[in-house]
């Protein structure tokens, strides 16, 4: 057997190329993280001072006192161009009105306001999905192609009774839409 002498040289303790590569990766990853955090901070501050255009504000404490979201205006009205305008108030734990009726095949604009906390607005089986934030008017536009009925639950936790906050959207043929064009009165399923 060969004897190992004590004079043999051991390999260097660290690979200079490997260490340099690791340092570069650490610097790169740190720079990416700093960049992402800086982007989040910048956009948060920017949107805080400059909200997106076409944001409508509203006094949530006076919705019931009159104006666009007074009780008489809630529901669906047909505009002269044949499109439907639906006004809804979300409050703990109900949508008012709780059953909406809209014509099939016509453009529909939902305008929603919250009387108290953040609520979710989703019409199941469609692409209608928005948040209803106190102090702002939420506007959603869509067209329902076929008659039918869709559930409309609140999908943002709004308090202890959140699970019971449901409404319905009934889509009907335009010929059977219960319109009161002479009075321009808002209609809903109960009308």
C-alpha positions as CSV (number, residue, x, y, z in Angstrom):
1,X,0.0,0.0,0.0
2,X,1.1,3.5,-0.7
3,X,1.7,5.7,2.1
4,X,0.2,9.2,2.1
5,X,2.8,11.7,3.0
6,X,2.0,14.8,5.1
7,X,3.3,17.1,2.5
8,X,0.4,16.7,0.0
9,X,-1.4,19.9,-0.8
10,X,-5.1,20.2,0.0
11,X,-7.4,22.0,-2.5
12,X,-8.0,25.7,-1.6
13,X,-10.8,26.2,1.0
14,X,-13.0,28.2,-1.4
15,X,-13.6,28.5,-5.1
16,X,-13.0,32.1,-6.0
17,X,-15.2,31.8,-9.1
18,X,-18.1,30.1,-7.2
19,X,-18.0,32.7,-4.4
20,X,-18.1,35.6,-6.9
21,X,-21.0,34.0,-8.7
22,X,-22.9,33.6,-5.5
23,X,-22.2,37.2,-4.5
24,X,-23.6,38.4,-7.9
25,X,-26.8,36.4,-7.4
26,X,-27.2,37.8,-3.9
27,X,-26.8,41.3,-5.2
28,X,-29.2,40.6,-8.1
29,X,-31.9,39.1,-5.9
30,X,-31.6,42.0,-3.4
31,X,-31.8,44.5,-6.2
32,X,-35.0,42.9,-7.6
33,X,-36.6,42.8,-4.1
34,X,-35.7,46.5,-3.5
35,X,-37.1,47.4,-6.9
36,X,-40.4,45.6,-6.3
37,X,-40.8,47.2,-2.9
38,X,-40.0,50.6,-4.4
39,X,-42.7,50.1,-7.1
40,X,-45.3,49.1,-4.5
41,X,-44.5,52.2,-2.3
42,X,-44.5,54.5,-5.4
43,X,-47.8,53.3,-6.8
44,X,-49.4,53.4,-3.3
45,X,-48.3,57.0,-2.8
46,X,-49.1,58.0,-6.3
47,X,-52.6,56.6,-6.3
48,X,-53.2,58.1,-2.9
49,X,-52.6,61.6,-4.2
50,X,-53.9,61.1,-7.7
51,X,-56.9,58.7,-7.8
52,X,-57.8,57.2,-11.1
53,X,-59.9,59.4,-13.4
54,X,-63.7,59.1,-13.5
55,X,-63.9,58.3,-9.8
56,X,-67.2,59.6,-8.4
57,X,-67.4,60.4,-4.7
58,X,-70.6,60.4,-2.7
59,X,-71.6,61.1,0.9
60,X,-72.5,57.7,2.2
61,X,-74.2,59.1,5.3
62,X,-76.9,60.9,3.2
63,X,-77.9,58.3,0.6
64,X,-81.4,58.0,2.1
65,X,-81.9,61.8,2.1
66,X,-82.4,62.2,-1.6
67,X,-80.5,62.4,-4.9
68,X,-79.6,59.6,-7.2
69,X,-79.7,56.9,-4.6
70,X,-82.9,57.8,-2.9
71,X,-85.4,55.0,-2.4
72,X,-87.6,56.1,-5.3
73,X,-84.7,56.0,-7.7
74,X,-83.5,52.5,-6.8
75,X,-84.1,49.8,-9.4
76,X,-84.1,49.8,-13.2
77,X,-85.0,52.6,-15.6
78,X,-84.8,52.5,-19.4
79,X,-83.0,55.3,-21.0
80,X,-84.2,56.9,-24.3
81,X,-81.6,54.9,-26.2
82,X,-83.0,51.6,-24.9
83,X,-80.2,50.9,-22.4
84,X,-81.0,50.1,-18.8
85,X,-79.7,52.0,-15.8
86,X,-79.8,50.1,-12.5
87,X,-79.2,51.9,-9.2
88,X,-78.5,49.8,-6.1
89,X,-77.6,50.5,-2.5
90,X,-75.5,48.0,-0.6
91,X,-75.8,48.0,3.2
92,X,-75.3,45.6,6.0
93,X,-76.8,42.9,5.2
94,X,-78.9,43.6,2.1
95,X,-78.9,44.9,-1.4
96,X,-81.7,47.4,-2.0
97,X,-83.7,46.5,-4.0
98,X,-83.1,42.8,-3.4
99,X,-84.4,41.7,-6.8
100,X,-83.4,43.5,-10.0
101,X,-85.1,43.1,-13.4
102,X,-83.2,44.0,-16.6
103,X,-83.9,43.4,-20.3
104,X,-82.0,40.8,-22.2
105,X,-79.8,41.9,-25.1
106,X,-79.7,45.6,-24.0
107,X,-76.7,47.4,-22.5
108,X,-77.1,47.6,-18.7
109,X,-75.2,50.0,-16.5
110,X,-75.2,49.2,-12.7
111,X,-74.5,52.2,-10.4
112,X,-73.9,51.1,-6.8
113,X,-73.2,52.9,-3.5
114,X,-72.5,51.6,-0.1
115,X,-74.2,53.0,3.0
116,X,-71.7,51.6,5.5
117,X,-68.8,49.2,4.8
118,X,-67.1,47.6,1.8
119,X,-69.3,45.2,-0.1
120,X,-68.8,42.9,-3.0
121,X,-71.0,42.9,-6.1
122,X,-71.0,39.8,-8.3
123,X,-73.6,38.4,-10.7
124,X,-73.1,34.7,-10.8
125,X,-72.7,33.2,-14.3
126,X,-71.5,36.5,-15.8
127,X,-68.3,38.6,-15.8
128,X,-69.9,41.3,-13.5
129,X,-67.7,41.6,-10.4
130,X,-66.8,44.8,-8.5
131,X,-66.3,46.2,-5.0
132,X,-68.7,48.7,-3.6
133,X,-66.7,51.1,-1.4
134,X,-68.3,53.7,1.0
135,X,-67.8,57.2,-0.3
136,X,-67.6,56.2,-4.0
137,X,-70.0,55.2,-6.8
138,X,-69.2,51.9,-8.4
139,X,-70.2,51.7,-12.1
140,X,-70.3,48.4,-14.0
141,X,-71.5,48.0,-17.6
142,X,-72.6,44.7,-19.2
143,X,-75.2,43.1,-21.5
144,X,-77.1,40.0,-20.5
145,X,-77.7,37.9,-23.7
146,X,-80.3,35.4,-22.5
147,X,-83.3,35.6,-20.2
148,X,-82.9,33.9,-16.8
149,X,-82.2,34.5,-13.2
150,X,-78.8,35.1,-11.6
151,X,-77.8,35.1,-7.9
152,X,-76.1,38.2,-6.7
153,X,-74.2,37.6,-3.4
154,X,-72.0,40.0,-1.5
155,X,-68.5,38.5,-1.9
156,X,-66.6,40.8,0.5
157,X,-66.9,40.1,4.2
158,X,-69.1,42.9,5.6
159,X,-69.9,41.7,9.1
160,X,-71.6,39.0,11.1
161,X,-74.6,38.7,8.8
162,X,-72.5,38.6,5.6
163,X,-73.6,35.1,4.6
164,X,-77.2,36.2,4.3
165,X,-76.5,39.1,1.9
166,X,-78.0,37.9,-1.4
167,X,-80.0,39.4,-4.1
168,X,-81.2,38.3,-7.6
169,X,-81.0,39.7,-11.1
170,X,-83.9,38.6,-13.3
171,X,-83.2,39.0,-17.0
172,X,-86.4,39.2,-19.1
173,X,-87.3,39.6,-22.7
174,X,-87.4,43.3,-23.6
175,X,-91.1,43.0,-24.7
176,X,-92.1,41.8,-21.2
177,X,-90.0,44.4,-19.3
178,X,-92.2,46.1,-16.7
179,X,-91.5,49.7,-17.8
180,X,-93.3,52.8,-16.8
181,X,-91.9,55.1,-19.4
182,X,-94.4,57.9,-18.9
183,X,-93.4,58.3,-15.2
184,X,-89.8,57.1,-15.6
185,X,-90.2,55.3,-12.4
186,X,-87.6,52.8,-11.4
187,X,-88.8,49.2,-11.4
188,X,-87.7,46.0,-9.7
189,X,-89.1,42.4,-9.4
190,X,-91.8,43.6,-7.0
191,X,-93.0,46.3,-9.5
